[in-house]
Amino acid sequence: MDGHRFVIYDSEDNYELELSGLEASSELPPNQIPTASFVLDDDDSALAAVTAPGARCGVWFRGIERFRGRIESTPGEGPQGFITANIEGDIRKLWDWHGRQVPGAALDAQASEYRVYTGKTESVVKAALAENFARLGVPWTVAPSLDRGVTVRVEFRMHPLADKLIPILDAAGLILTLEYTETGVVVDVREPDTVPGVLTLETGIPDAYSFGMSAPTATRVIVGGRGEGVEREFLEVRDDDREAEWGDIIESFTDARNTEEGSDLSVDGLQALAEGAPRVSITTDLVETERFMFGSTYLVGDLVHVKVGPVDTTQRLSVSITESADSGVEVTPRIGEIDDSADIEVRLAQQLAALARGVRDQGRR
């Protein structure tokens, strides 16, 4: 069936009922919170289950559960009106759950200033998640690590898990996945596939698109390590190829004073250089075809090679799905950043989110 199917559960994930053929929509971004909504008449027999405290919903499309999560809100109008059920995917819990300094100790025994994880991206993410899942006593586990990604270091001091882990997953090009089993949720990561071929104006991109190209913001990074005053340790990390290509020297500074004694400061420098890399991006909606179909030829987070105008780049795919009696089911693949530069409200929201992460970081020192 080429449409949404909504499976309703109670607060303990016990099956209640299923719904389909509704006016509905869903947004499926990689490494972010997926959302969906559906509309019911205000006298529908399903309302009791849908509006129960803690009600949950599995969102299915094309025969596969795309995500599962809580029914976050159910606004409505009446009389003889309707109710909209709004669903948030369970990845949201990474913003709701914190990484503690000593995950295995009581709150009054947080004897370390920070919990520091160092290693390849996948191993760091899974170690942080596993320790805090165990602390919370939730039925969430992580799959064994294949040690994919690049060498990173993250530090937790009551930070939301997502604040520290989502950026390093994005930087490594890894996609977080949640699998629901009889015993709980299994968290894993996957490497994205690349859709074969190159998308151009002739092969599926509409006329309207926007692109951006920006210069690097750092070509060499000075890392400030442990110590104070003249005793402080410093290390410089350079990207000689970037400086040669752009004919420019751009210095940046990153604070690593909370690293453990003997830590490799080059890890922090390389992370800062990655953040300061030149950017090439394109944002557009694509047209779904038999050779380019969600669930068959690509999944959320997979990569597509795009070549239009001066832009020749690889971008991640997200998906928007709408369903109505008038238009049927419409699937819109999207490439580019979630914060479409043409959408001022979305761009502002992301800037506020970044500011909030910075405030949370400062407030926990």
C-alpha positions as CSV (number, residue, x, y, z in Angstrom):
1,M,0.0,0.0,0.0
2,D,1.5,3.3,-1.1
3,G,0.2,5.4,1.9
4,H,0.6,6.0,5.5
5,R,-0.4,3.4,8.1
6,F,-0.4,4.5,11.8
7,V,-0.2,1.8,14.5
8,I,-1.3,3.0,17.9
9,Y,0.3,1.7,21.1
10,D,-0.3,2.5,24.8
11,S,2.4,4.1,26.9
12,E,4.1,0.7,27.4
13,D,4.1,-0.1,23.7
14,N,1.2,-2.5,23.8
15,Y,-0.7,-2.7,20.5
16,E,-4.0,-0.9,20.4
17,L,-5.2,-0.4,16.8
18,E,-4.3,0.7,13.3
19,L,-5.4,3.6,11.1
20,S,-4.9,4.3,7.4
21,G,-6.5,6.2,4.5
22,L,-6.3,9.5,6.5
23,E,-5.3,13.0,5.6
24,A,-1.7,12.8,6.8
25,S,1.8,14.0,6.4
26,S,5.3,13.1,7.6
27,E,8.8,14.6,7.6
28,L,11.8,12.3,7.6
29,P,15.1,14.1,8.1
30,P,18.4,12.2,8.8
31,N,19.8,12.4,12.4
32,Q,16.9,14.7,13.4
33,I,13.5,14.2,15.0
34,P,11.1,12.8,12.4
35,T,7.5,14.0,12.7
36,A,4.1,13.0,11.4
37,S,0.4,14.0,11.8
38,F,-3.0,12.6,10.9
39,V,-6.5,14.0,11.2
40,L,-9.5,12.3,12.7
41,D,-13.2,13.3,13.1
42,D,-13.9,14.4,16.7
43,D,-16.3,11.5,17.2
44,D,-13.9,8.8,15.8
45,S,-13.8,5.6,17.8
46,A,-10.0,5.7,17.8
47,L,-9.9,8.9,19.8
48,A,-9.7,7.2,23.2
49,A,-6.6,5.3,22.3
50,V,-5.0,8.2,20.4
51,T,-5.5,10.8,23.2
52,A,-4.7,8.5,26.1
53,P,-1.8,9.8,28.3
54,G,1.5,8.4,26.9
55,A,-0.1,7.1,23.7
56,R,2.5,6.2,21.1
57,C,2.4,5.6,17.3
58,G,4.4,3.7,14.7
59,V,4.5,5.5,11.4
60,W,4.5,3.0,8.4
61,F,5.0,3.8,4.8
62,R,5.3,1.4,1.9
63,G,5.2,-1.6,4.1
64,I,8.0,-0.5,6.6
65,E,7.9,1.2,9.9
66,R,9.8,4.4,9.3
67,F,9.8,5.6,12.9
68,R,7.9,5.3,16.2
69,G,7.3,7.8,18.9
70,R,4.9,9.6,21.2
71,I,1.7,11.3,20.2
72,E,3.0,14.7,21.4
73,S,-0.2,16.8,21.0
74,T,-3.8,16.4,19.8
75,P,-5.3,19.9,19.0
76,G,-8.8,20.0,17.7
77,E,-11.9,22.0,16.8
78,G,-15.6,21.4,17.4
79,P,-18.4,20.8,17.5
80,Q,-18.6,18.3,14.6
81,G,-14.9,19.1,14.0
82,F,-11.7,17.2,13.9
83,I,-8.6,16.4,15.9
84,T,-5.0,16.3,14.6
85,A,-2.6,13.9,16.2
86,N,1.1,15.1,16.1
87,I,3.8,12.4,16.4
88,E,7.5,12.9,17.4
89,G,10.0,10.1,16.7
90,D,11.8,8.5,19.7
91,I,15.2,9.9,18.6
92,R,13.9,13.0,20.5
93,K,15.0,11.2,23.7
94,L,18.6,12.0,22.8
95,W,17.6,15.6,23.5
96,D,15.7,14.7,26.6
97,W,18.4,12.5,28.2
98,H,21.6,13.8,29.5
99,G,25.2,12.6,29.5
100,R,26.5,12.7,33.1
101,Q,30.1,13.2,34.3
102,V,30.0,9.7,36.0
103,P,27.1,7.9,34.5
104,G,27.4,4.9,36.9
105,A,27.4,7.0,40.1
106,A,24.7,8.7,42.1
107,L,24.0,12.4,41.5
108,D,25.8,13.3,44.7
109,A,28.8,11.3,43.7
110,Q,29.7,12.9,40.4
111,A,33.4,13.0,41.3
112,S,34.7,13.9,37.8
113,E,34.4,17.3,36.2
114,Y,33.6,15.8,32.8
115,R,33.0,12.4,31.2
116,V,35.4,12.4,28.2
117,Y,35.0,10.0,25.4
118,T,37.8,9.7,22.8
119,G,37.9,7.4,19.7
120,K,36.3,6.8,16.4
121,T,32.9,8.4,16.0
122,E,30.8,5.3,16.1
123,S,32.5,4.0,19.2
124,V,32.3,7.3,21.0
125,V,28.5,7.6,20.3
126,K,27.7,4.1,21.3
127,A,29.8,4.3,24.5
128,A,28.1,7.5,25.6
129,L,24.6,6.1,24.8
130,A,25.2,2.7,26.5
131,E,26.5,4.2,29.7
132,N,23.5,6.6,30.0
133,F,20.9,4.1,28.9
134,A,22.2,1.9,31.8
135,R,22.0,4.8,34.2
136,L,18.4,5.5,33.2
137,G,17.4,1.9,33.4
138,V,15.5,2.1,30.1
139,P,15.1,-0.9,27.7
140,W,17.4,0.7,25.1
141,T,20.7,-1.0,24.0
142,V,23.3,-0.3,21.4
143,A,24.6,-2.6,18.7
144,P,28.3,-3.6,18.8
145,S,30.5,-0.9,17.3
146,L,32.3,-1.4,14.0
147,D,34.6,1.6,14.9
148,R,33.5,3.6,11.9
149,G,34.1,7.3,11.5
150,V,37.0,9.6,12.4
151,T,38.8,10.2,15.7
152,V,36.9,12.6,17.9
153,R,36.6,13.6,21.5
154,V,33.4,14.8,23.3
155,E,32.9,15.9,26.9
156,F,29.7,15.6,28.9
157,R,28.7,17.5,31.9
158,M,24.9,17.1,32.1
159,H,24.6,18.0,28.4
160,P,21.7,16.6,26.3
161,L,23.2,13.5,24.5
162,A,22.2,14.9,21.1
163,D,24.1,18.2,21.7
164,K,27.4,16.4,21.5
165,L,26.6,13.2,19.5
166,I,24.5,14.4,16.5
167,P,27.2,16.9,15.2
168,I,29.9,14.2,15.2
169,L,27.6,11.7,13.5
170,D,26.8,14.3,10.8
171,A,30.5,15.2,10.4
172,A,31.4,11.5,9.9
173,G,28.5,11.0,7.5
174,L,26.9,8.3,9.7
175,I,23.1,7.8,10.1
176,L,21.6,6.9,13.5
177,T,18.9,4.1,13.4
178,L,16.4,2.8,15.9
179,E,15.1,-0.8,15.7
180,Y,12.2,-2.0,17.8
181,T,12.3,-5.5,19.2
182,E,10.3,-7.5,21.8
183,T,12.8,-6.5,24.5
184,G,13.3,-2.8,23.7
185,V,15.0,-0.4,21.3
186,V,18.3,-1.2,19.6
187,V,20.3,1.9,18.5
188,D,22.8,1.5,15.7
189,V,24.4,3.6,13.0
190,R,24.7,2.9,9.3
191,E,26.9,4.2,6.5
192,P,24.7,5.9,3.8
193,D,24.6,4.5,0.3
194,T,25.1,6.7,-2.8
195,V,22.3,6.7,-5.4
196,P,23.8,5.7,-8.7
197,G,24.3,8.3,-11.4
198,V,24.3,12.1,-11.3
199,L,21.2,14.3,-11.0
200,T,21.1,17.2,-13.3
201,L,18.3,19.4,-14.7
202,E,17.7,16.8,-17.3
203,T,17.4,13.9,-14.9
204,G,15.0,15.0,-12.2
205,I,15.7,18.4,-10.6
206,P,13.0,21.0,-11.2
207,D,13.8,24.4,-12.5
208,A,13.8,26.1,-9.1
209,Y,16.7,25.5,-6.8
210,S,19.1,27.5,-4.6
211,F,22.8,26.9,-4.0
212,G,25.5,28.3,-1.9
213,M,29.3,28.4,-1.9
214,S,31.3,29.8,0.9
215,A,35.0,30.2,1.7
216,P,36.6,28.4,4.6
217,T,36.5,30.0,8.1
218,A,39.7,28.2,9.3
219,T,42.9,26.9,7.6
220,R,44.9,26.4,10.8
221,V,43.7,25.9,14.4
222,I,45.5,26.7,17.6
223,V,44.4,24.4,20.4
224,G,44.7,25.6,24.0
225,G,45.2,22.6,26.3
226,R,45.7,22.1,30.0
227,G,47.4,24.6,32.3
228,E,47.0,28.3,33.1
229,G,49.0,31.4,32.0
230,V,52.5,30.8,30.7
231,E,52.1,27.1,31.7
232,R,49.3,26.5,29.3
233,E,49.9,23.9,26.5
234,F,49.3,25.0,22.9
235,L,49.3,23.0,19.6
236,E,48.7,24.2,16.1
237,V,47.0,22.1,13.4
238,R,47.2,23.2,9.8
239,D,45.5,22.2,6.6
240,D,48.2,23.0,4.1
241,D,46.2,21.9,1.1
242,R,43.3,24.2,2.0
243,E,45.7,27.1,2.4
244,A,47.3,26.4,-1.0
245,E,43.9,26.0,-2.8
246,W,42.5,29.2,-1.4
247,G,45.7,31.2,-1.1
248,D,44.7,32.3,2.4
249,I,45.7,31.8,6.0
250,I,42.8,31.9,8.5
251,E,43.7,31.2,12.1
252,S,41.2,29.9,14.6
253,F,41.3,29.0,18.3
254,T,39.6,26.1,20.2
255,D,39.6,25.6,23.9
256,A,40.6,22.1,25.1
257,R,41.5,22.9,28.7
258,N,39.2,20.2,30.0
259,T,41.1,17.4,28.3
260,E,42.9,14.8,30.4
261,E,46.6,15.0,30.9
262,G,48.5,13.5,28.0
263,S,45.5,13.8,25.6
264,D,46.2,14.2,21.9
265,L,45.2,17.8,21.2
266,S,45.4,17.3,17.5
267,V,42.0,15.6,17.7
268,D,40.4,18.9,18.8
269,G,42.3,20.8,16.1
270,L,41.1,18.4,13.3
271,Q,37.5,18.7,14.5
272,A,37.7,22.5,14.4
273,L,39.3,22.4,10.9
274,A,36.4,20.2,9.7
275,E,33.9,22.7,11.1
276,G,35.8,25.5,9.3
277,A,35.9,23.8,5.9
278,P,34.6,25.5,2.7
279,R,30.9,24.8,2.0
280,V,29.2,23.9,-1.2
281,S,25.5,23.2,-0.9
282,I,22.3,23.0,-2.9
283,T,18.7,23.0,-1.8
284,T,15.8,21.7,-4.0
285,D,12.9,19.4,-4.2
286,L,13.2,16.4,-6.5
287,V,10.7,14.4,-8.5
288,E,10.2,10.8,-7.6
289,T,10.3,8.3,-10.4
290,E,10.5,4.5,-10.7
291,R,14.3,4.8,-10.8
292,F,14.4,7.2,-7.9
293,M,11.9,6.0,-5.3
294,F,12.0,6.2,-1.5
295,G,12.3,2.8,0.1
296,S,13.4,1.2,-3.2
297,T,16.4,3.0,-4.5
298,Y,17.3,5.2,-1.5
299,L,16.6,5.7,2.2
300,V,16.6,8.8,4.4
301,G,20.2,10.0,4.8
302,D,21.5,8.3,1.6
303,L,23.6,10.5,-0.7
304,V,23.0,11.8,-4.2
305,H,25.5,13.4,-6.6
306,V,24.1,16.7,-7.9
307,K,25.5,18.8,-10.7
308,V,23.7,22.0,-11.6
309,G,25.2,25.4,-12.6
310,P,28.6,25.8,-10.9
311,V,27.7,23.3,-8.2
312,D,29.1,19.8,-8.3
313,T,28.5,18.2,-4.9
314,T,27.1,15.2,-2.9
315,Q,24.2,15.8,-0.6
316,R,22.1,13.9,1.9
317,L,18.4,13.0,1.2
318,S,15.5,13.7,3.4
319,V,11.8,13.0,2.6
320,S,8.5,14.8,2.9
321,I,5.3,12.8,2.4
322,T,1.7,14.1,2.2
323,E,-1.5,12.2,1.8
324,S,-5.0,13.6,1.1
325,A,-8.2,12.5,-0.7
326,D,-7.7,15.2,-3.4
327,S,-4.0,14.7,-4.2
328,G,-3.4,11.1,-3.1
329,V,0.1,10.3,-1.8
330,E,2.9,12.7,-2.8
331,V,6.5,11.9,-1.9
332,T,9.0,14.7,-2.1
333,P,12.7,13.8,-1.8
334,R,14.8,16.8,-0.7
335,I,18.5,17.5,-0.9
336,G,20.5,20.0,1.0
337,E,20.5,21.4,4.5
338,I,17.4,21.1,6.6
339,D,17.7,24.9,7.2
340,D,16.7,26.0,3.7
341,S,18.3,29.4,3.3
342,A,15.2,30.6,1.6
343,D,13.1,29.9,4.7
344,I,13.8,32.7,7.2
345,E,11.8,31.1,10.0
346,V,13.6,27.7,9.7
347,R,17.0,29.4,9.5
348,L,16.2,31.5,12.6
349,A,15.0,28.4,14.4
350,Q,18.3,26.7,13.7
351,Q,20.3,29.7,14.8
352,L,18.4,29.8,18.0
353,A,19.0,26.0,18.5
354,A,22.8,26.6,18.0
355,L,22.7,29.5,20.5
356,A,20.8,27.3,23.0
357,R,23.5,24.6,22.7
358,G,26.2,27.2,23.4
359,V,24.3,28.5,26.5
360,R,23.8,25.0,27.8
361,D,27.5,24.3,27.3
362,Q,28.5,27.4,29.2
363,G,25.9,26.8,32.0
364,R,27.3,23.4,32.8
365,R,31.0,24.4,33.2
